[in-house]
Amino acid sequence: MSFKKIRTIKVSERVFDLVCEALDNEQYENGAKIGGYLECFCNCREQGYVMTVYSTDWSAKERPCDIHIWACEARCSDEIMVVWDTEKAGFNLFGEVAYANNRKYFRYDRLQEAADYIVDLVKEKFRI
């Protein structure tokens, strides 16, 4: 018997590895002032990681609010689902409004497209 990560966790991890690499490069090349961290989430149907991104420009008069981005396999398929919001619903979960309005799907083999979408969200939100 062997122990393995479930597939949705692997998918989420791969997407966010690509995102973190791209955002780290943005910070290095453009001096972007953002930070963030990853945490796990599980709402029984979906499991994966949620990334929180925030401004580290403490001198700015108006700092954008944090953004939270979830990535995992969709409930009823192996598509990649990305959800984003400026708030968490509790226990690191996305709320119903975010699920209804801020959700996008990608084919199961389009990890880079999902990562690019997330990076674009962050760049737009923080004007990078």
N, C-alpha and C positions, 0 to 999 in steps of 0.2 A: 504494500500500500504506500502511496506517496501523497504528500500534501502540496497543493498548488493554490495560487491565487485564482479567484474566479475570473472569468473572461472580462466582465464589465470593469473590474478593478484594473486589469491589465490595459484595457482600452483607454480608460481615463488617465492612467499613469503615462501611457505613451503620448497621448495628446498633450498633457501638461508638461511633459519633458520637452516637447517641441516648442511649446509656448514659452517656458522658462528660458530656454536657449535663445529664442528670438528676442525676448524682452531684455535679457542680460546684454545681448549685442546692441540693442537700442540704447541702453544706458551707457554702454561703453562708447559708442559712436556719437551719440547726440546729447549726452549729458542729461538724459531724462531723470527727473527726480521723483521716482516711484519706488515703492517697496511692496512686499506682499508675502503671503504664506499659503500653504495648502493644508487642508484638513479633510478628514473623511466624512462622508454622509451616507445615510441609509434610511430610506423610507419604506422598506420592505419590497417594493417593486423595482426601485432603482438604487444602485449603490455606486459609489465612485468618490471622486475628490471634488471639493469646492475650493476655488482660488479666490482669495481676498486681495485686492490691489488697492493701495492708498498712496496719496501724495506724501512725499518726504520733503517738500519745499515749505519748511516751517516759516519762512520769511514772507510768503505770499499772503496778501491781504484776504484773498478769497481762494480757499483751497477747495477743489472738487471733492464731493463726498466719495466714500469708498464704493467699489463695485465688487460684487460677488458673482462668480461664474462657475457653474456646475457642468461637468461633462461625464457622460456614462453611456451605456447602451440603453436604447429606448425600451419601454415597458414590454412591448409585444413583438419586438424584432431585434435584429442585430445591428440596426442603424445606430449611428452615433448621435446622441442628443446633447445639445448645448442650451443651457438656460442661463439668463443673467438677470440681476436685479441690484438695486442699491440697498436692499435690506434682506436679512435672513428671517425666515419664519420661526426659527427655534430649532434646536438640535442640528444646526447647520443645514437646514432644509430650505428649498425654495418654496415660495407661497403660490397659491392658486392663481393670482393675478399674473405673476411672472411666468408661470407655466402656460397660461393662456395667451399671453401677449409677447413674451420675450424668449420664445423657444424656436430652435432651428435644428433640422435634421440633416445628416450627411450619410452617404453610403458607408457601409461597414469598413471599406478599404480606403476611405478618404480621410485618413488621420491628419494629413498635412492641411487639407482644406478646412477641417474643423479648427486646427491650431491657428491657421491664418485668420479665420473669422474671429477667434478670441483675441488675437493680437490686434486686429483692426479695431475691435471694441475698446480695448484698453487705450490704444493710440488716440482714438476719437475722444474718449472720455477725458483723458489727461492732456489732450492737445500736444501730443508728441510728434 
